Amino acid sequence: MLKSKSYLKYIKFILAVFLFICLANASAYSEQLTGSGCSVSNAGYLRELAKDYEKLTGVKMFVRGGGSIVGIEDLKSHRVDFAASCRHKFADDPDDQNIDYIQVAWDALTFIVHKSNPVENITLDDVRAIYSGKITNWEQLGGGNAPIKIFISKPQMGPGLSGVDTSTREMILNGHEPVKTPNTIFLASSGIVEQMVEDTAEGFATTGFSSARKRKIKMLKVDGIYPEKKNIAKNIYPFKRPLFLLLAKDAKPEARKFVDFALSKKGQELISSYGIVPLMDAK
């Protein structure tokens, strides 16, 4: 009889341990966050911030790029818990009104070329002339005799423009579209655009400083001013623009906690440590 009671206690203990493990695993599994979107944000700060947040909180983080439009569409269809964008909210887009755009850092448009390109400096008029088809050869800018191959991010899914394309049209081209030339190549995201410039001696593109600084490319000076963190923060380098994290209006609490962390003193210090401009440093 005593052996029977001991055996029952042992079975109850084993069941209790098993139940505890199952509940713990279920809890751990439920604390996961997924995000997608802006390639500039993803490479510039988001991957690192997600890793640091996971280390600090134990919440499993899964983030990927793909472009601002991909992130927005993923968020609308509930495929992710949050998204990243370098494109602002459009007042005339009804779907955008169901999304909160929360700025967490600053970026700037930068003009990039292959590392071997001898051109070091460009003017705003030069950039506009490239996109209008008036400048088509690097020789016109003091470089070698070679056609300028223009890479532009153009989303393959969802309506609207990429974050970089939106900023370029608004800040550089006065609302106009780039003229399509025989040497204009459209690609799915800014990340792919940057990769193509890395591999193409004649390449030219506009992208974000936050991700471009990690590439094996050359960022051009604009009117003699180099795109770097301190120049962007102090408005010495032009074309500063915001980076956003996006949440659905009905986002789960854990997703809002992550965005709150990005805005906290610790989060902003981490963002600064990655080499880009946090909110607290910008004028």
C-alpha positions as CSV (number, residue, x, y, z in Angstrom):
1,M,0.0,0.0,0.0
2,L,2.8,2.4,0.9
3,K,4.6,1.5,-2.3
4,S,1.4,2.3,-4.2
5,K,1.0,5.7,-2.6
6,S,4.7,6.5,-3.2
7,Y,4.2,5.5,-6.8
8,L,1.2,7.7,-7.2
9,K,3.1,10.7,-5.7
10,Y,5.9,10.0,-8.2
11,I,3.5,9.9,-11.1
12,K,1.8,13.2,-9.9
13,F,5.3,14.8,-9.6
14,I,6.3,13.7,-13.1
15,L,3.0,15.0,-14.5
16,A,3.4,18.4,-12.7
17,V,6.9,18.8,-14.1
18,F,5.7,17.9,-17.6
19,L,2.8,20.4,-17.4
20,F,5.2,23.1,-16.2
21,I,7.5,22.5,-19.1
22,C,4.6,22.5,-21.6
23,L,3.3,25.8,-20.1
24,A,6.7,27.3,-20.1
25,N,7.3,26.3,-23.8
26,A,3.9,27.6,-24.7
27,S,4.6,30.9,-23.0
28,A,8.0,31.2,-24.7
29,Y,6.5,30.4,-28.0
30,S,3.8,33.0,-27.7
31,E,6.4,35.7,-27.0
32,Q,7.5,36.1,-30.6
33,L,7.5,39.2,-32.8
34,T,7.8,39.3,-36.6
35,G,8.6,42.4,-38.6
36,S,9.3,43.3,-42.3
37,G,9.7,46.3,-44.5
38,C,12.2,49.0,-45.3
39,S,15.5,47.6,-46.5
40,V,17.3,50.8,-45.3
41,S,15.9,50.4,-41.8
42,N,16.5,46.7,-41.7
43,A,20.2,46.9,-42.6
44,G,20.7,50.2,-40.9
45,Y,19.5,49.5,-37.4
46,L,16.5,47.1,-37.1
47,R,18.3,43.8,-37.2
48,E,20.7,44.9,-34.5
49,L,18.0,46.4,-32.4
50,A,15.9,43.3,-32.6
51,K,18.9,41.1,-31.5
52,D,19.6,43.4,-28.6
53,Y,15.9,43.4,-27.6
54,E,15.8,39.6,-27.7
55,K,18.8,39.4,-25.5
56,L,17.3,41.8,-23.0
57,T,13.8,40.5,-22.9
58,G,13.9,36.9,-24.2
59,V,11.2,37.8,-26.8
60,K,12.1,36.0,-30.0
61,M,12.5,38.4,-32.9
62,F,12.3,37.7,-36.6
63,V,12.8,40.6,-39.0
64,R,13.4,40.8,-42.7
65,G,13.6,43.6,-45.3
66,G,11.9,43.6,-48.7
67,G,11.0,47.3,-48.9
68,S,8.6,49.7,-47.2
69,I,5.7,48.6,-49.4
70,V,6.3,44.9,-48.5
71,G,6.2,45.8,-44.8
72,I,3.0,47.9,-45.1
73,E,1.2,45.2,-47.1
74,D,2.4,42.5,-44.6
75,L,1.1,44.6,-41.7
76,K,-2.3,45.2,-43.4
77,S,-2.7,41.5,-44.0
78,H,-1.5,40.6,-40.4
79,R,1.5,38.6,-41.6
80,V,3.7,40.6,-39.3
81,D,3.4,42.2,-35.9
82,F,5.1,45.4,-36.9
83,A,6.7,46.9,-40.0
84,A,9.5,49.4,-40.9
85,S,9.2,52.2,-43.4
86,C,11.1,55.2,-44.7
87,R,7.9,56.3,-46.4
88,H,5.5,58.6,-44.5
89,K,1.8,58.1,-44.1
90,F,-0.3,59.2,-47.2
91,A,-3.4,61.2,-46.2
92,D,-5.3,60.0,-49.2
93,D,-4.7,56.3,-48.6
94,P,-7.6,55.0,-46.4
95,D,-5.7,51.9,-45.5
96,D,-2.9,54.0,-44.0
97,Q,-5.3,55.5,-41.5
98,N,-5.4,52.1,-39.7
99,I,-1.7,52.2,-39.1
100,D,0.4,54.2,-36.6
101,Y,3.6,55.6,-38.1
102,I,6.1,56.1,-35.2
103,Q,9.3,57.8,-36.0
104,V,12.3,56.2,-34.2
105,A,15.4,57.6,-36.1
106,W,16.7,59.8,-38.8
107,D,18.2,58.8,-42.2
108,A,19.2,60.9,-45.3
109,L,19.1,60.2,-49.0
110,T,22.6,59.6,-50.4
111,F,23.8,59.1,-53.9
112,I,26.0,56.0,-54.4
113,V,28.4,54.8,-57.1
114,H,30.8,51.9,-57.5
115,K,34.0,52.2,-55.4
116,S,36.1,52.4,-58.5
117,N,34.3,55.4,-59.8
118,P,36.6,58.5,-59.8
119,V,33.7,60.9,-59.2
120,E,33.7,62.2,-55.6
121,N,31.2,65.0,-55.7
122,I,27.8,65.8,-57.3
123,T,25.4,68.7,-57.2
124,L,21.7,68.6,-56.9
125,D,21.4,69.9,-60.5
126,D,23.6,67.0,-61.6
127,V,21.3,64.5,-59.9
128,R,18.2,66.0,-61.5
129,A,20.0,65.9,-64.9
130,I,20.8,62.2,-64.5
131,Y,17.2,61.4,-63.6
132,S,15.8,63.6,-66.5
133,G,18.1,61.9,-69.0
134,K,20.2,65.0,-69.7
135,I,23.3,63.6,-68.2
136,T,23.9,60.0,-69.5
137,N,27.7,59.5,-69.4
138,W,30.1,59.6,-66.5
139,E,32.4,61.7,-68.6
140,Q,30.0,64.6,-68.2
141,L,30.6,64.5,-64.4
142,G,34.4,64.2,-64.6
143,G,34.5,60.4,-64.7
144,G,35.4,57.9,-67.4
145,N,33.7,57.5,-70.7
146,A,31.0,55.1,-69.7
147,P,27.2,55.2,-69.7
148,I,25.5,55.9,-66.3
149,K,23.5,52.8,-65.3
150,I,20.7,54.0,-63.0
151,F,19.2,51.6,-60.5
152,I,15.8,52.5,-59.0
153,S,13.8,50.7,-56.4
154,K,10.3,49.8,-57.7
155,P,8.1,47.5,-55.5
156,Q,6.7,44.4,-57.1
157,M,3.8,44.1,-54.7
158,G,1.1,46.5,-53.5
159,P,0.3,50.0,-54.7
160,G,2.5,53.0,-54.2
161,L,6.2,53.9,-54.2
162,S,9.1,52.6,-52.2
163,G,10.3,54.7,-49.4
164,V,13.4,55.8,-51.2
165,D,11.5,56.5,-54.4
166,T,8.9,58.6,-52.5
167,S,11.7,60.6,-50.8
168,T,13.6,61.0,-54.1
169,R,10.6,62.4,-55.9
170,E,9.6,64.7,-53.1
171,M,13.0,66.0,-52.0
172,I,15.1,65.8,-55.2
173,L,12.8,65.8,-58.3
174,N,10.1,68.3,-57.3
175,G,7.4,65.6,-57.5
176,H,8.4,64.4,-61.0
177,E,9.1,60.8,-62.1
178,P,12.6,59.8,-63.3
179,V,12.8,59.6,-67.0
180,K,13.2,56.0,-68.1
181,T,16.3,55.6,-70.3
182,P,17.8,52.6,-72.0
183,N,20.2,52.4,-68.9
184,T,17.5,52.7,-66.2
185,I,17.0,49.4,-64.3
186,F,14.1,48.9,-61.9
187,L,14.6,46.5,-59.0
188,A,12.4,45.2,-56.2
189,S,14.0,46.9,-53.2
190,S,16.7,49.4,-52.1
191,G,18.7,46.5,-50.7
192,I,18.9,45.0,-54.2
193,V,19.7,48.4,-55.7
194,E,22.7,48.7,-53.3
195,Q,23.9,45.3,-54.2
196,M,23.8,46.1,-57.9
197,V,25.8,49.3,-57.5
198,E,28.4,47.3,-55.5
199,D,28.8,45.0,-58.6
200,T,28.4,47.6,-61.4
201,A,31.3,49.9,-62.3
202,E,28.9,52.3,-64.1
203,G,26.2,52.2,-61.5
204,F,24.4,55.1,-59.9
205,A,21.5,55.1,-57.4
206,T,19.8,57.0,-54.6
207,T,19.4,55.1,-51.3
208,G,19.4,55.7,-47.6
209,F,22.6,56.6,-45.6
210,S,21.8,54.1,-42.9
211,S,22.2,51.1,-45.1
212,A,24.6,52.5,-47.7
213,R,27.3,53.0,-45.1
214,K,27.5,49.3,-44.7
215,R,28.0,48.5,-48.4
216,K,31.1,48.3,-50.5
217,I,30.2,51.4,-52.4
218,K,31.1,55.1,-52.5
219,M,28.7,57.7,-51.2
220,L,29.1,60.9,-53.1
221,K,29.5,64.3,-51.5
222,V,26.7,66.8,-52.3
223,D,28.1,70.3,-53.1
224,G,31.2,69.3,-51.2
225,I,29.4,67.9,-48.1
226,Y,29.9,64.3,-47.2
227,P,26.9,62.2,-45.9
228,E,27.9,61.2,-42.4
229,K,26.2,60.9,-39.1
230,K,27.2,64.3,-37.6
231,N,26.5,66.2,-40.8
232,I,23.0,64.7,-41.0
233,A,22.2,65.3,-37.3
234,K,23.2,69.0,-37.6
235,N,21.5,69.5,-40.9
236,I,24.8,70.3,-42.6
237,Y,24.2,67.5,-45.1
238,P,20.8,67.9,-46.8
239,F,18.0,65.5,-47.6
240,K,17.4,64.3,-44.0
241,R,14.3,62.1,-43.7
242,P,12.6,60.0,-40.9
243,L,12.6,56.3,-40.3
244,F,9.4,54.8,-38.9
245,L,8.2,51.7,-37.2
246,L,4.6,50.9,-38.0
247,L,1.9,49.3,-35.9
248,A,-1.6,48.4,-36.7
249,K,-4.2,50.2,-34.5
250,D,-5.0,46.8,-32.9
251,A,-1.4,45.7,-32.5
252,K,-0.7,43.2,-29.7
253,P,0.8,44.6,-26.5
254,E,4.2,43.0,-27.1
255,A,4.6,44.7,-30.4
256,R,3.9,48.1,-28.8
257,K,6.4,47.3,-26.0
258,F,9.1,46.8,-28.7
259,V,8.3,50.2,-30.3
260,D,8.3,51.8,-26.8
261,F,11.7,50.3,-26.3
262,A,13.0,51.8,-29.5
263,L,11.9,55.2,-28.3
264,S,13.3,54.7,-24.8
265,K,16.6,56.2,-23.7
266,K,18.2,52.7,-23.9
267,G,16.7,52.1,-27.3
268,Q,17.9,55.4,-28.7
269,E,21.3,54.9,-27.3
270,L,21.5,51.6,-29.0
271,I,20.3,53.1,-32.3
272,S,23.0,55.7,-32.0
273,S,25.6,53.1,-31.3
274,Y,24.8,51.4,-34.6
275,G,26.0,54.5,-36.4
276,I,22.8,56.2,-37.4
277,V,21.0,59.3,-36.1
278,P,18.7,58.8,-33.1
279,L,15.9,61.3,-32.4
280,M,17.8,62.8,-29.5
281,D,20.8,63.9,-31.6
282,A,19.0,65.6,-34.4
283,K,18.5,69.4,-34.6
